[in-house]
Amino acid sequence: MGYEVEVKPRALKDLATIPLGDADRVLEKIEELKAGFSGGVKRLSRHWPEYRLRVGSYRVLFAVESERVVVYRVLHRKEAYR
């Protein structure tokens, strides 16, 4: 099952603040979401957005809306769940 990936402007701002090598890895993992969920994806309880993707020390917070993955934030793990 393939998904369309939408990255919100706030997530793009988050990506601009992290080191370039880490940002490249995060973008690669976001692209892999098009093919479906693989390792590193976990459903969050009592948190919005509903899912997180772990990429090293960074967390990609996203939600699934029918056939679409919407990426809301890309944060360091110490800031992701506040």
N, C-alpha and C positions, 0 to 999 in steps of 0.2 A: 504494500500500500504506500503510495507516494503522497507527500504533503507539499503544499506551497508554503514557503517561509516568508514571513513579513517581519522586518526588524523596525521597531519603533524608534523615533528620533532620540528618545532618552537613552536607549541602548547604544545608539551610534555615538552619542556624547561620552558614554561610559567607555566605549572601546577606544576613543581618542585619548583617554587619560592613562591607559595602561601601556606598559612597554611594548614596542613593536613586535618582538618575537612572540610574546604571549598573545597579543592581539591576532597575529596570523594563525596561531594554534586554535584560538577561540573561533575564528571565522571558518576554519576548516571543519570544526566540529558542528557548527551551525549548519554548514552545507550538507553534512552527513545526515542531518535531521530530515532532509527531503526524502531520503530512502526509507526512513522509519526510525524507531527508537532503538538504540543499541546500548552498550555498556555506559555507565555513568549517568543514566537518566533515572530519576527517582521521583515518585509522586509525593508531594508534600501534604502533610495533614495540618489543618488549621492555618493555612498560609495562602496568600494570593500573590502571584500566579501559582497555578497548581503543580507545576513541575520544575525540577532543576536539572541542569546538565553540569556535571563536574568536569572542569578542564584545568588540571593542576590546582593552583591556589584560587582559581576564579570559578564563579558560579554563574551560569546562564539561566535566568529565571524566565520561564515561558508558560504559555497556556495553549491548549488545543481547542480550536473552534471549527468543528466539522472536519473539513479537508485542509485546514490551514493551521500552521504553527506560528504563533505571535510571540516574538521575543520582546520582553519588556525591559529587562535590566541585565547588565553584565557587571558583576561586582566581585571584589575580593571576598574570600570566604568569611573574614572577620566582620564584614559589613552587610553580608547578604541577607541575614535573617532578622535584622533589627526592625 
